[in-house]
Amino acid sequence: METMNTTDVQANEGQRLEAKAGMMKSSVFFLILLVLQIPIGLVIGAIAGKFPENHASLISVLITQGYMLISALIYIFATKKSITKDLRVRKYKVSTFFLSIVMLITATPMANLLNIISQFFAKNETSGAILNITEVVPWWLAIMIVGCLPGFIEETIFRGIIHTAFRKRSVLTGIIVSSISFGLMHMNFNQIMYAVYLGVVFALLVEATGSLASTMVLHMLFNGVNTAYIFVLPKLFEYLGKLSPAYANFNLEEQLNQGVSTSQLIMAASVWTPFAIGGLVLTVLLLKVIAKINGRELTWKSICEVKEESRDVKPMNIPMILCWLFCFVFAVIALFA
């Protein structure tokens, strides 16, 4: 019996050290990724300056996503992570796929509300950047570049590498760290609020399905629909302009540059609030249904429970704190730029 107890203690200690090392490695990886954004930004500026102004957003997205993808692949191979076991890129049930799309629909109103609230103090820069990209490439290529590519890469990094590492302490730790990191990574307060929220939703979906593929698909759909919306909106107003002179001179780019007035934001927030609250309730219920279908437990207890072998592992480390400070400082700079 003593030998067995000693073996158990050694096994637990091994798992504790493995969890702590995994959290540290993923944090250092994220910190390096962020620091690299400084020289990458200089490269983007130098290259974009040689092209027409409306090409700058396209160049920025391609270079940024390219270096993030390469960095993620280097990390995965260097740490010998298994795509299926460690990152959990696995098949999931077809019924779960359709339910997750419904869940995305119910979760979107809250994301829209947070986007509106953030615009009381931060400008919406994302729509303008997407509009620039839609002006220089076909719609299907824009959806691939703005929707599918970031969705795949960001899920690999935040729900794959970071969430998987920190959930070894507890699922809640993984959700909090990966979601805040995902939100802050955008480095502007307009996106941070709704990105943190979506990060929580995506992390819970990974836990409900046991598959990172489920959030990759969902993230791609979310970005893809937003990109398609920017394509469709000008054509819609062009059609409305033929029916009514009030819409004849509508200019989407000019409207985006002008921003939204406080009264318009208050009106929009009041309209979206009941849908956001109702949608949030439905989202939680759908996540529980998805988890049940996949034979997984998704309760408050299972989420908060700290694993026995990782009780002595701190939920945060210095590299991750530095990551958050780095992102926050740049978000403040962007706010007053």
C-alpha positions in Angstrom: 0.0 0.0 0.0 2.9 2.4 0.8 4.4 1.8 -2.6 1.1 2.6 -4.2 0.8 5.8 -2.2 4.3 6.8 -3.1 3.5 6.1 -6.8 0.4 8.2 -6.6 2.2 11.1 -5.0 4.9 10.9 -7.7 2.2 10.8 -10.4 0.4 13.8 -8.9 3.7 15.7 -8.6 4.5 14.9 -12.2 1.1 16.2 -13.3 1.4 19.3 -11.2 4.8 20.1 -12.7 3.5 19.4 -16.2 0.5 21.7 -15.7 2.7 24.5 -14.3 5.2 24.1 -17.2 2.4 24.1 -19.8 0.9 27.3 -18.4 4.3 28.9 -18.4 5.2 27.8 -21.9 1.9 29.1 -23.4 2.3 32.4 -21.5 5.9 32.9 -22.8 4.7 32.0 -26.3 1.9 34.6 -26.1 4.3 37.2 -24.8 6.8 36.6 -27.6 3.8 36.8 -30.1 2.9 40.2 -28.7 6.4 41.6 -28.6 6.9 40.6 -32.2 4.0 42.8 -33.1 6.2 45.9 -32.8 8.7 45.0 -35.6 5.9 43.4 -37.6 4.0 46.6 -37.3 7.0 48.5 -38.7 7.2 46.0 -41.6 3.5 46.4 -42.3 3.9 50.2 -42.3 6.8 50.1 -44.7 5.1 47.7 -47.1 1.7 49.3 -47.0 3.2 52.8 -47.7 4.2 51.5 -51.2 0.6 50.6 -52.1 -2.7 52.6 -52.4 -4.3 53.6 -49.1 -7.2 51.1 -49.4 -4.7 48.2 -49.7 -3.2 48.9 -46.2 -5.9 46.9 -44.3 -5.5 43.9 -46.6 -1.7 43.9 -46.2 -2.0 44.3 -42.4 -4.3 41.3 -42.1 -2.3 39.0 -44.3 1.1 39.8 -42.7 -0.4 39.7 -39.1 -2.3 36.4 -39.6 0.7 34.9 -41.4 3.2 35.5 -38.6 0.6 34.3 -36.0 0.1 31.1 -37.9 3.8 30.5 -38.4 4.4 31.2 -34.7 1.6 28.8 -33.6 3.0 26.0 -35.8 6.5 26.5 -34.5 5.2 26.4 -30.9 3.2 23.2 -31.6 6.1 21.4 -33.2 8.7 22.7 -30.7 6.6 21.6 -27.7 5.6 18.3 -29.5 1.9 19.0 -28.9 -0.6 16.5 -30.4 -3.2 18.1 -32.6 -5.9 15.7 -31.5 -4.9 15.0 -27.9 -3.4 18.3 -26.7 -5.2 20.8 -28.9 -8.3 18.6 -29.1 -9.0 19.1 -32.9 -11.4 16.2 -33.2 -14.6 15.2 -34.9 -17.8 16.1 -33.2 -21.4 15.2 -33.7 -23.4 16.6 -36.6 -26.3 17.5 -34.3 -23.8 19.5 -32.2 -22.7 21.4 -35.4 -26.3 22.6 -36.1 -27.0 23.4 -32.4 -23.8 25.4 -32.2 -24.9 27.6 -35.1 -28.2 28.2 -33.3 -26.1 29.0 -30.2 -24.1 31.5 -32.2 -27.3 33.3 -33.2 -28.5 33.5 -29.6 -25.1 34.7 -28.4 -24.7 37.4 -31.0 -27.2 40.0 -29.5 -25.0 40.3 -26.4 -21.9 40.7 -28.5 -23.7 43.5 -30.5 -24.8 45.2 -27.2 -21.2 45.1 -25.9 -20.0 46.5 -29.2 -22.5 49.4 -28.9 -21.6 50.1 -25.3 -17.9 50.2 -26.1 -18.6 52.9 -28.8 -19.6 55.3 -26.1 -15.8 55.8 -25.5 -14.0 54.0 -28.4 -14.4 54.2 -32.1 -15.4 51.2 -34.2 -12.4 50.7 -36.4 -13.1 47.1 -37.5 -15.9 47.8 -40.0 -13.8 50.4 -41.8 -10.9 48.0 -42.1 -13.2 45.3 -43.5 -14.7 47.8 -45.9 -11.2 48.6 -47.2 -10.5 44.9 -47.8 -13.9 44.4 -49.6 -12.9 47.2 -52.0 -9.8 45.5 -53.3 -10.7 41.7 -53.4 -13.7 39.7 -54.4 -16.3 38.9 -51.7 -15.4 35.2 -51.4 -11.7 36.0 -51.0 -12.5 38.7 -48.4 -14.6 36.1 -46.4 -11.6 33.7 -46.6 -9.1 36.4 -45.5 -11.2 38.2 -42.8 -13.4 35.3 -41.7 -11.9 31.9 -42.1 -8.1 32.7 -41.7 -8.4 34.6 -38.4 -11.0 32.2 -37.1 -8.8 29.2 -37.6 -5.6 30.9 -36.3 -7.1 32.6 -33.2 -8.9 29.5 -32.1 -5.7 27.5 -32.5 -3.8 30.0 -30.2 -6.4 31.0 -27.6 -8.8 28.0 -27.3 -6.1 25.5 -28.4 -2.8 26.5 -26.9 -3.7 28.9 -24.0 -7.0 27.5 -22.8 -5.8 23.9 -23.0 -2.7 24.8 -20.9 -4.5 26.7 -18.2 -7.5 24.3 -17.9 -5.1 21.8 -16.5 -5.5 23.7 -13.2 -9.3 24.1 -13.7 -11.7 24.7 -16.5 -12.5 28.1 -15.0 -8.9 29.1 -15.1 -8.6 28.2 -18.7 -11.8 30.1 -19.6 -10.8 33.3 -17.8 -7.2 33.4 -19.0 -7.9 32.5 -22.6 -10.9 34.8 -22.9 -9.2 37.9 -21.4 -6.1 37.2 -23.5 -8.2 36.9 -26.6 -10.0 40.1 -25.9 -6.9 42.2 -24.9 -5.0 40.8 -27.9 -7.2 43.1 -30.2 -5.7 46.1 -28.4 -8.6 48.4 -28.9 -11.4 48.9 -26.4 -14.2 48.6 -29.0 -13.3 45.0 -29.7 -12.0 44.0 -26.3 -15.4 44.0 -24.6 -17.3 41.7 -27.0 -14.2 39.7 -27.8 -13.8 38.7 -24.1 -17.5 37.7 -24.1 -17.2 35.6 -27.3 -14.0 34.1 -25.9 -16.0 32.8 -22.9 -18.7 31.4 -25.2 -16.2 29.7 -27.5 -14.3 28.2 -24.5 -17.5 26.8 -23.0 -18.3 25.3 -26.4 -15.0 23.6 -26.5 -15.7 22.1 -23.1 -19.2 21.1 -24.2 -18.1 19.3 -27.4 -14.6 18.3 -26.4 -13.5 19.6 -29.8 -11.6 22.7 -30.9 -13.0 22.1 -34.4 -16.4 23.2 -33.1 -15.2 26.7 -32.2 -13.0 27.0 -35.3 -16.1 26.6 -37.5 -18.2 28.9 -35.3 -15.5 31.6 -35.3 -15.2 31.4 -39.1 -18.9 31.8 -39.5 -19.1 34.8 -37.1 -16.3 36.6 -38.9 -17.6 35.5 -42.3 -21.1 36.8 -41.7 -19.8 40.2 -40.5 -17.6 40.4 -43.7 -20.6 39.5 -45.9 -22.6 42.2 -44.1 -20.2 44.9 -45.2 -20.5 43.7 -48.8 -24.3 43.5 -48.7 -24.9 46.8 -46.9 -23.8 49.2 -49.7 -25.8 47.2 -52.3 -28.9 47.3 -50.0 -28.7 51.1 -49.7 -28.1 51.3 -53.5 -31.3 49.4 -54.0 -33.2 51.5 -51.4 -31.9 54.6 -53.1 -33.8 53.7 -56.3 -37.0 53.5 -54.2 -36.5 56.6 -52.0 -34.3 59.7 -52.4 -33.5 59.6 -48.7 -31.1 56.7 -49.3 -29.8 57.9 -52.7 -26.7 59.6 -51.4 -25.8 57.1 -48.7 -22.0 56.6 -48.4 -21.0 53.7 -46.1 -17.4 54.8 -45.8 -18.4 58.3 -44.9 -20.9 57.0 -42.4 -18.2 54.8 -40.7 -15.8 57.7 -40.5 -18.4 59.9 -38.9 -19.2 57.4 -36.2 -22.4 57.1 -34.3 -23.9 59.9 -32.1 -24.6 59.3 -28.4 -28.4 59.4 -28.9 -28.1 56.8 -31.6 -26.0 54.6 -29.3 -28.5 54.9 -26.5 -31.4 54.0 -28.8 -29.5 51.0 -30.2 -28.5 49.8 -26.7 -32.1 50.0 -25.5 -33.3 48.0 -28.5 -30.6 45.3 -28.2 -30.7 44.9 -24.3 -33.8 42.6 -24.1 -32.5 40.5 -27.0 -29.1 40.3 -25.4 -30.4 39.1 -22.0 -32.8 36.6 -23.6 -30.1 35.4 -26.0 -27.7 34.9 -23.2 -30.1 32.6 -21.3 -30.8 30.6 -24.4 -27.0 30.4 -25.1 -26.4 28.8 -21.6 -29.2 26.3 -22.1 -28.0 25.4 -25.6 -24.4 24.8 -24.2 -25.8 22.4 -21.6 -27.8 20.6 -24.3 -24.7 20.3 -26.5 -22.7 19.0 -23.6 -25.3 16.4 -22.8 -25.4 15.2 -26.4 -21.6 14.8 -26.3 -21.8 12.9 -23.0 -19.8 15.7 -21.2 -20.4 17.5 -17.9 -20.9 21.2 -18.0 -22.0 22.4 -14.6 -20.8 25.3 -12.4 -19.2 22.7 -10.1 -17.3 21.0 -13.0 -16.1 24.4 -14.3 -14.9 25.8 -11.0 -13.4 22.6 -9.5 -9.6 22.8 -9.2 -7.9 19.5 -10.1 -6.4 17.8 -7.1 -3.0 17.5 -8.5 -2.9 21.2 -9.5 -4.2 22.8 -6.2 -0.8 24.3 -5.5 -0.4 25.7 -9.0 -1.1 29.5 -9.2 -3.8 30.5 -11.7 -1.5 33.2 -13.1 2.2 33.7 -13.9 4.4 36.7 -14.6 4.6 36.3 -18.4 0.8 36.3 -18.7 0.5 39.4 -16.5 3.1 41.1 -18.7 1.0 40.1 -21.8 -2.1 41.7 -20.3 -0.2 44.9 -19.4 1.3 45.1 -22.8 -2.1 44.8 -24.5 -3.8 47.2 -22.1 -1.1 49.9 -22.6 -1.4 49.7 -26.4 -5.2 49.8 -26.2 -4.9 53.0 -24.1 -2.5 54.5 -26.7 -4.9 53.5 -29.5 -7.8 55.2 -27.6 -6.1 58.6 -27.5 -4.2 58.3 -30.8 
